[in-house]
């Protein structure tokens, strides 16, 4: 089964990792940042070697986010930097093919053990099964899996 494993963060966390701490997240030094990358690279290498890794990416800072919707007349409405407030957002993900929910939970726990400076926010690692079946033609769900 495929699973999406997501890590979360905020704009303040991205700034802290760049050494600019705040009341929301202490500034990281080079050694602390290196420890994070070493931890994540080890996980990536393990998942690649086991054949469970399908894709993994870190996402750019929330401040680079753009929301695009349309108004009542169909014109695009663009909102840049909608996460200026310190809200948790997806910071990165793994798309994995795992034998079981128990296995992907083990991986998520390994991700959750990532080192961070004392006082850093703690976010849950989110595991979501990928809906590979999709809605049936006679279901009341739309194309996005919504009722």
Beta strands, then each sheet from edge to edge (+ up, - down):
strand 1: 2-9
strand 2: 53-58
strand 3: 66-70
strand 4: 76-80
strand 5: 89-97
strand 6: 126-129
sheet 1: 2+ 5- 1+ 6-
sheet 2: 3+ 4-
end
